[in-house]
Structures are given as C-alpha cells and as structure tokens.
Amino acid sequence: MNAIIRTDVGKVMHNNQDSYLALSGSYPIYAVADGMGGHQAGNIASKMAVEIIASELSGKTPSEELLVCAFQNVNREIYQRQLSVRSLAGMGTTLTVLWETKESFLLGHVGDSRCYLLRDEKLFQMSTDHSLVAELVQSGVLTPEMAEKYPYRNVITRAVGTDKNIKVDVANFNKDDNDLWLLCSDGLTEYVKPKELLETLLKYPSDEAADRLIKLALDRGGRDNITLLILGAVL
C-alpha cells in the first residue's frame, strides 16, 4: 500500500495540532490524530498518540484485541500526563488508525477525524463521528442540512486521553487492490463535502487530488489544521 500525505497548519492556527503515522512493514500502520488543548497541549497529545500506536503495534500480527489494547494504552498515557502536568490539563486527541493485514484492514477509531473508502466509484464513510452534531442528526433532532450550520458542530463526545476509560470503535474490512482509503482530520471535512471528496479523488491522480483538497479547505476558511492521508495499491 502506498501513501500520499499532506498536512497544513491552516490560516488561523499558530501551530499544527494534527499528527499522522505511515509506518511500512509486514503489517503497515496508518493513523491521523487531531489534538486539543491550550498552547502546545494538543500537539503533544496527538504526537503521543501516533508514537504510542507505532510502538504498540509495530511488528505484531494484527488483531482487534491488540488494536483496542493499543488505544487503551494511548488513553492511559495521555490521561496520566494531563493529570500530572498543569499546563497540559484537559488535553486530548482524536485517533483514527488503519492497520493493514494481508487480506483486510483493521480500523480503530475515537473522535471526529474520519476514514473514507473509495470503491467502485462510490465514497463510503467507514468511521462514525463521535460528535454532538452527529448524535443529533442520528436521533433526528437535526437534519444533515441543519447540521452544517449548527453552532456546536465541532464539539466531540469521545476523545483519547480526556477520561480514565475509553470506548473504541473497531471494524474489519476486506481489501481490494482498486480501493482508495482516505484518513483525514476535521480541518478538511469542515470545508469539503463528501461529494467533493469523491469528485476530486476520481478526477485527479492522488498526488494532485491531495493538493487540491488542501487548497479547497484553505480557500474556504482554513480555520483549523488540515491533515490527510490517501492510501492505495496504485496511486
């Protein structure tokens, strides 16, 4: 699997609180993390997340149990750090991980960063947003159109490192050599709709598509850090 990676601080933020991972080997590991917290805390949280995931999973045979355990260890380390260092109090991060096996991908997910699959010219969101607005849409309180303008749409309901315990979404998906995978932080999806993601990924080579997606997010405001990984056997 090959990877195209882009990250941009955006037009407003002074530092990049996103981190990513693209680790090759017998069982490649890909991840995106979007940190939160004042000053440098968000950057520290997201960096800790991808570093611990790499340490926990590298060289091991993939399994859902190992993936969940790795997330739990990330959560414990970040939680303990933010409790022990006053300036890091309240820090946390989203974390979305794809772990490649010979026949499939394991997905582990917490937060509102996203994992998309492009297959047969259709785009599927494989992760569930752990956010207030997603819950309100799911319960029927908001329509998808209302959700786009909802003032609290960036409030997440689940994060890594903010609580002692964590619930991790885990799923297993079959591989196809014609697939494209997209991991991204909400700095992209806040400004670029799924339809536009699909059109861009279909129309342009992955390297150019990545640049165009970043530019779209920047041109429409770029108020957050933007990170994306495009993964595929052929890019």
N, C-alpha and C positions, 0 to 999 in steps of 0.2 A: 504494500500500500504506500502510495506517495502522498506527500502533504504540501499544500500551499498555505503559508501563514502570513497574516497581516495583523498588526496592532498599531493603534494611533491614539495619542493622548486626547484628541478632540480639540475643540475651540475654547473651552471654558476651564476645564480641569488643569491644575498646575502639575500634577503628577499622574502617572498611569497606575491605577489600582487593579488592572487586569493582569493576570498571568496565564501562561499556556505551557503545555507539555507536548512534545512529539518525540517519543522515545522508540527507536528502532530496536530490532532484535527478533528472537524467535516468536515472541508474542508482543507486538508493538502496543504502546500505550499512548493515547491522545487525551488531552484534557484542556478545559478552559475554566478559569476561576475569576470571579468578579468580586473584589474585596470591598468592604465597607468599614467605615470608622474614620475618626478625625485625623488630621495631619497625615502621617505615614502609616497609620494603623491598617488601613485597607490593603495597602500594598504588601505589608508584612503578612497579613492573613492569607492573601491569595498566593503569595510566594511560598509560604509554609505548606499550603495545601498541595500544590503541584510537586514540591520537593518530597514531601512525605509519601504521596501516592507513588512517585517514582521509586523511592526506597523500599516501600512495602510490596510492590507488585513486580518489579524488575526481576527477570529470571525465573519467575514462578509460573506454573501451569494455571491458566485462568479457570476460575470458578466463581460462582455467585457468592459463596461463603467468604472467600478471600477478598473479594471486592467490597463487600459490606464491612468486613473487619478492617480493611484499609481506611474506609470512610470514618469508621468509629475511632480509629487511632488519630486520624487527622483532626476530628472533632475534639477529642480529648486534649491533644497538644495545644490547639489554638485556644480552647476554653481555659486551660490552665495558665497559658501565657497572658491572656487578657485579664485574668483574675490577679495575677502576681505583679503586673506592671501597670501602674496607674494611668499612664498616658495611652495605654492600649485598651483600656476598659471599654467593653461593648463591641469590640471589633469582631468581624466575622467575614464569611465569604460564601458565594455560591460555588458549586463544584459539579462539573459535568465531565464524565470520564467514559471514553470508549476503549475497550481492551480487546484486541484482535486475536482470535484463535484461527485455526486452520479452516474451519467451516463457518464461523459466525463472529458476531460482535457482541460483547457484553457491555451493557450501558448501565452506569451508575449515575444518579442524579439527585441533587438537592439545590433548590433555589429557582431563579428565573433565567439563567443562561439556557440556551436551547441546543438541541440536537435535531437536525433535519436529515431525512433520507430522500434523495432524488432517484427514483426508479421508474422506468418506463415512461419518462417524460412527465411524471407527477411528483409533487413535493409533499412529503409527509412529516409532520412534527412528531418525533418519536419520544420526546420528553414532555412532561407536564409542568406548566408553570406553577411554582409554589408561591403564589401571589394573591393579594386580596382581590384584585380585579378579576383574576381567573376564577376564583371561588364564586364571586358574584355573578359572573357570566354562566358558570356551570349550574348555579342554583336558580337561574332565571331572573334574578334581580336586575341585571344589566343585559342589554343586547350587545353583540360584538361592536356595533357602531357606537353605542353609548360608551363602551369601554375605552375606545380610542381617545375620548375627551375627559375621562374620569380623572379628577384631580389627584387621587391617591393610587394611580395605576402602578407606581414604582415601589409600593410597599410590599415587601415579601413576607410570607408567612412561615418560611422554613429556611434556615441558613446553617452553615457549618461553623461551629465554634461559639455560638451565642448562648447555647444551653448545655447542660451536663449530658443530656441524652439526645440522640439524633435518629430520625427515621429516614431511611434511604430507599429511593425508588430504584429497583433493579430489573432489567429485562434482557432477553437474549434474542438476537435477530440473525437470520441466515444471511450469508454473504452472496453477492453476485458481482462478478468482475466488471459489470457495466454500471454498477451503482456509484453515486457520489454521496459523500456524507459532508454535512456542514455543522461544525460546532461554533457557537458564537455567543458573545455577551450581549446584554440588552442594549448596549450602545448602538448596535446595528439594528436590532428588531424594533427599537423605539421609533425608528425613522423609515425603515424599509419593510414594506408589507410582504407577506409570503408570496403573493402573485409576482411581485417584482423580483424577489429572490429567484423564483423559478425561471422567469423570463431571462434574467441575466445569466444564470448558470447554464441554460440551454443554448443561448445565443453566442456566448463567447468562450474561448479557451479559459480554463480555470484560473490561470495566472492573471489574465486580463479581467476576468469576472471579479476576482478578489479586489483588484484596484478600483473597479467601477463601483462595487458595493460600498467600499470605504468612502469613496467620493460622494456617493449619494447621501450617506449618513452625515457627512461633514457639510455638504451643501444645504441640508435641511435643518441644520442647527448645531450638530456635533457637541451637544451639551454634556456628553459622557464619554468615557474611554470606549474605544471600539476595537474588538478583537474577533478574528475569525480564522478558522482552520477549514480548508477544503481538502477532503481525503478521497482518493480513488486509485484503482489499479492503473488506470490510464487518465492522465490529466492534460 
